[in-house]
Amino acid sequence: MNSFKSICIFVTPRTLFFIEDENMKRSLISIMRLRRSLSTCTQTLKSLSVPRSRALSWIPTGKLQQTLASSIAVSGTGLHSGAGATARLLPAMAGEGRYFVAGASARARIPAAVEHAVDSPLCTALCRGGARVRTVEHLLSALEAMGVDNCRIEIEGGDEVPLLDGSAKEWVEAIEHVGLCAAEDSNGNNMDKLVAELHVPVYLWRDGAFIVAFPSSKIHITYGIDFPKVEKMRSAGLIKGGSASNAIVCSITGGWLNPPLRFHDEPCRHKLLDLVGDISLFAQNGNQGLPLAHIIAYKAGHSLHTGFVRRLREYADV
């Protein structure tokens, strides 16, 4: 991915972790200031008179669109359904982008685009023609980060992408194993890969959570998280496939119940993983999903992520 960098911050109501680094301290201070002052910024941003047609432009990345060099088949359990499913990743033509093929009877093609995203508890779901596929965010994050611009994803045995170990590690390893190649269209031609370049700030604020993107020559992501309570998920019939082998579990009194963590900021890295997967729904026609921008998010979730992508699309479609 083009110059992708991340700054991870883990925030809880009473504790601030790993702020010994001066850059991290400055990032934390910045995100907390944004939280307090974004309502004022809202009025300022509304007063900007930059036409939408000049707010965002598409520029070449200097790379050709890519696809998988060979197919991949991965089986596992769905996080929320607890049912087994298989995801088959196949090469796709240039300009097709990433799309799912799902549905128990009538198999439907569902583009990995925000137009098909629907509200779903604690995951990102895509729907079209009566077919649905859930928990797509980790797989899409891996495809975006690894530069798999065009891919056909067939889901069999359920309506949910396998959770695997709860991260994108196994997806990344599978992609690395088969490798990539330049995608070709139906005429055997390659296509240039484009990326969206922001020229003005874009933001979305909802119930104390926000995402804002500022113009930048490189991709930066700053993410702050705050999880005051998560006890209601199982009682709501969710995370039936969740376990200590595919999740990190924390107790208020006992700390981490299944250490060691892979990274000291792993909870925040997981949210960043979700964000990249959800923002990838901005991708169109095999181009890059993540825009050239510094994206700052705080207490955001899948609904806010996809809402922000829709806000970006308002500028892109002008």
C-alpha positions in Angstrom: 0.0 0.0 0.0 1.2 3.5 -0.8 3.0 4.9 2.2 0.6 3.5 4.7 1.3 4.5 8.3 -0.7 4.2 11.5 -0.6 5.6 15.0 -2.5 3.5 17.5 -3.9 4.9 20.8 -5.8 2.8 23.3 -8.0 4.9 25.5 -10.2 3.7 28.4 -12.2 5.8 30.8 -9.5 5.7 33.5 -6.3 4.6 31.8 -4.1 5.9 29.0 -1.7 3.2 27.7 1.8 3.5 26.1 2.1 7.2 25.9 5.8 7.2 26.8 6.6 8.0 23.2 6.6 11.8 22.5 4.9 11.4 19.1 2.3 9.2 20.7 1.7 11.8 23.4 1.2 14.5 20.8 -1.2 12.3 18.8 -3.2 11.5 22.0 -3.4 15.2 22.9 -4.5 16.0 19.4 -7.3 13.4 19.3 -8.6 14.5 22.7 -8.6 18.2 21.6 -10.5 17.2 18.5 -13.1 15.4 20.6 -13.7 18.5 22.6 -13.7 21.0 19.8 -15.2 19.2 16.8 -18.6 20.8 17.4 -16.9 24.2 16.8 -15.0 22.8 13.8 -18.3 21.7 12.4 -19.5 25.3 12.0 -16.1 26.2 10.4 -16.2 23.4 7.9 -19.8 24.2 7.0 -18.7 27.7 6.1 -16.1 26.5 3.6 -17.1 27.6 0.2 -15.0 25.1 -1.8 -17.2 23.5 -4.5 -17.6 19.8 -4.1 -16.2 19.3 -7.6 -12.9 20.6 -6.4 -12.9 18.8 -3.0 -11.6 15.4 -4.3 -9.8 14.3 -7.4 -8.5 10.9 -8.7 -4.8 10.7 -9.5 -2.6 7.8 -10.7 -0.8 5.7 -8.1 1.9 4.8 -10.6 0.9 1.1 -10.4 -1.3 -1.2 -12.5 -4.4 -2.8 -11.0 -3.6 -6.2 -9.5 -5.4 -9.5 -8.9 -4.6 -12.9 -7.4 -2.2 -15.1 -9.4 -4.2 -18.1 -8.3 -7.2 -19.1 -6.3 -7.5 -19.4 -2.5 -9.9 -21.4 -0.4 -10.2 -20.9 3.3 -12.7 -22.5 5.7 -13.7 -21.6 9.3 -16.4 -20.5 11.7 -18.4 -17.3 11.4 -18.1 -14.9 14.4 -21.7 -14.2 15.0 -23.5 -17.2 13.4 -21.1 -19.8 14.8 -21.7 -21.7 11.5 -19.0 -23.1 9.3 -18.4 -21.5 5.9 -15.8 -21.5 3.1 -14.5 -18.4 1.3 -13.0 -19.0 -2.2 -11.0 -16.1 -3.5 -10.5 -16.1 -7.3 -8.7 -13.8 -9.8 -10.9 -11.1 -11.4 -10.5 -8.9 -14.5 -9.2 -5.4 -14.4 -11.9 -2.8 -13.6 -14.2 -5.4 -11.9 -13.1 -4.5 -8.4 -13.7 -6.8 -5.4 -17.1 -8.5 -5.2 -18.8 -11.4 -3.4 -20.9 -14.2 -4.8 -23.3 -15.4 -2.0 -26.8 -16.7 -1.3 -28.2 -20.1 -0.5 -30.4 -20.6 -3.6 -30.1 -17.8 -6.0 -26.5 -16.8 -6.1 -26.1 -13.0 -6.2 -23.1 -10.9 -7.1 -22.6 -8.3 -4.4 -20.0 -5.6 -5.2 -17.8 -4.7 -2.2 -19.1 -1.1 -2.4 -20.8 1.1 0.2 -24.0 1.2 -1.8 -24.6 -2.4 -0.7 -23.6 -1.9 3.0 -26.4 -2.2 5.5 -26.5 -1.7 9.3 -25.7 -4.9 11.1 -24.7 -5.3 14.8 -20.9 -5.4 15.3 -19.9 -6.2 11.7 -20.1 -4.9 8.2 -22.7 -6.7 6.0 -23.4 -6.4 2.3 -26.7 -7.2 0.7 -28.1 -7.4 -2.9 -30.9 -9.2 -4.5 -32.0 -11.0 -1.3 -28.5 -12.3 -0.7 -26.3 -11.3 2.2 -22.7 -11.7 3.4 -21.6 -10.6 6.8 -18.3 -9.8 8.6 -16.5 -8.8 5.5 -14.3 -6.2 7.1 -11.1 -8.3 7.9 -10.9 -10.0 4.5 -11.5 -6.7 2.7 -8.8 -5.0 4.9 -6.3 -7.7 3.9 -7.2 -7.4 0.2 -6.9 -3.6 0.3 -3.6 -3.6 2.2 -2.1 -6.3 0.0 -3.1 -4.5 -3.2 -5.6 -7.1 -4.5 -7.7 -4.6 -6.4 -9.9 -7.1 -8.3 -11.1 -10.3 -6.7 -14.1 -12.6 -6.9 -15.1 -14.0 -3.4 -17.4 -16.9 -3.3 -19.0 -17.7 0.1 -20.3 -21.2 0.6 -22.0 -22.9 3.5 -23.3 -19.8 5.2 -23.7 -16.0 5.0 -20.6 -15.0 6.9 -16.9 -14.7 6.1 -14.9 -17.1 8.3 -13.4 -15.4 11.3 -10.2 -17.5 11.4 -8.0 -16.3 14.3 -9.8 -12.9 14.6 -7.2 -10.9 12.7 -6.2 -10.6 9.0 -3.0 -12.7 9.5 -4.2 -15.9 7.8 -5.7 -13.9 4.9 -2.5 -12.1 4.4 -0.4 -15.3 4.5 -2.8 -16.9 1.9 -2.4 -14.0 -0.4 1.3 -14.0 0.0 1.4 -17.7 -0.8 -0.3 -17.4 -4.2 1.1 -14.0 -5.1 -0.3 -11.3 -7.4 -0.3 -10.4 -11.1 -1.4 -7.5 -13.2 -5.1 -7.8 -13.9 -6.3 -7.7 -17.5 -9.7 -6.7 -18.9 -11.7 -8.7 -21.4 -9.4 -7.4 -24.2 -6.2 -8.4 -22.5 -5.3 -4.8 -21.5 -4.0 -3.6 -18.1 -5.5 -0.6 -16.3 -3.8 2.1 -14.2 -4.7 2.1 -10.5 -6.1 5.4 -9.2 -6.4 6.9 -5.7 -8.6 9.7 -4.4 -6.8 12.8 -3.2 -8.5 15.0 -0.7 -8.3 18.8 -1.0 -10.6 19.8 1.9 -11.4 18.3 5.3 -14.2 15.7 5.4 -15.8 14.7 8.6 -18.7 12.8 10.3 -19.7 13.2 13.9 -22.3 11.0 15.7 -23.1 10.5 19.4 -19.7 11.6 20.7 -17.8 9.6 18.1 -16.2 11.0 15.0 -14.1 10.4 11.9 -12.4 13.3 10.1 -10.0 13.2 7.1 -7.5 16.0 6.3 -5.6 16.4 3.1 -2.2 14.7 3.2 0.4 13.6 0.7 0.5 10.2 2.4 -1.9 7.9 4.2 -2.0 8.3 8.0 -4.5 6.8 10.4 -4.9 7.9 14.0 -7.4 5.9 16.0 -8.6 6.3 19.6 -10.9 3.7 21.3 -13.1 3.6 24.4 -15.0 0.4 25.3 -16.9 1.0 28.5 -19.0 -2.2 28.2 -19.3 -5.2 25.9 -21.3 -7.6 28.1 -24.5 -7.5 26.0 -23.2 -9.1 22.8 -23.8 -12.7 23.8 -27.3 -12.0 25.3 -28.2 -10.4 22.0 -27.4 -13.6 20.1 -24.2 -12.4 18.7 -20.5 -13.7 18.7 -21.7 -17.3 18.8 -18.4 -18.2 17.2 -16.3 -16.1 19.5 -13.7 -17.8 21.7 -10.4 -17.2 23.4 -8.7 -18.5 20.2 -10.1 -15.8 18.0 -10.6 -12.8 20.3 -8.7 -10.9 23.0 -10.7 -11.0 26.3 -10.3 -8.4 29.0 -11.8 -8.3 32.5 -12.1 -5.1 34.5 -10.7 -6.8 37.6 -8.5 -9.5 36.1 -6.9 -7.7 33.1 -6.2 -9.7 29.9 -7.6 -13.2 30.3 -5.8 -14.8 27.3 -2.4 -13.2 27.0 0.0 -12.7 25.6 -1.0 -10.0 23.1 0.7 -9.9 19.8 1.2 -6.1 20.1 1.0 -3.8 23.1 -1.7 -1.8 21.3 -3.5 -4.8 19.8 -7.1 -3.6 20.7 -6.5 -0.4 18.8 -4.9 -2.2 15.9 -8.0 -4.3 15.6 -10.2 -1.2 15.2 -7.8 0.1 12.6 -8.2 -3.2 10.8 -11.9 -2.7 10.8 -11.6 0.8 9.6 -9.3 -0.1 6.6 -11.8 -2.9 5.6 -14.8 -0.5 5.8 -13.1 2.4 4.1 -12.1 0.0 1.3 -15.8 0.1 0.3 -15.0 3.4 -1.2 -13.1 1.6 -3.9 -14.6 1.6 -7.4 -13.6 -0.2 -10.6 -10.4 -1.7 -9.2 -9.0 1.6 -7.8 -7.7 2.1 -4.3 -10.2 2.4 -1.5 -8.2 4.3 1.1 -7.8 8.0 0.0 -4.7 10.0 0.3 -5.5 11.6 3.7 -4.8 11.7 7.4 -7.8 10.0 8.9 -8.5 10.5 12.6 -11.2 8.4 14.2 -12.4 8.2 17.8 -14.9 5.7 19.3 -16.0 4.9 15.8 -17.7 1.6 14.7 -18.8 0.0 11.5 -21.9 2.2 11.1 -19.8 5.4 11.4 -17.1 4.0 9.1 -19.6 3.2 6.3 -21.4 6.5 7.0 -18.1 8.3 6.4 -17.5 6.4 3.2 -20.9 7.6 2.0 -19.8 11.1 2.8 -16.6 10.6 0.8 -18.7 9.3 -2.1 -20.8 12.5 -2.1 -17.6 14.3 -3.1 -16.3 11.6 -5.5 -19.5 11.4 -7.5 -19.6 15.1 -8.4 
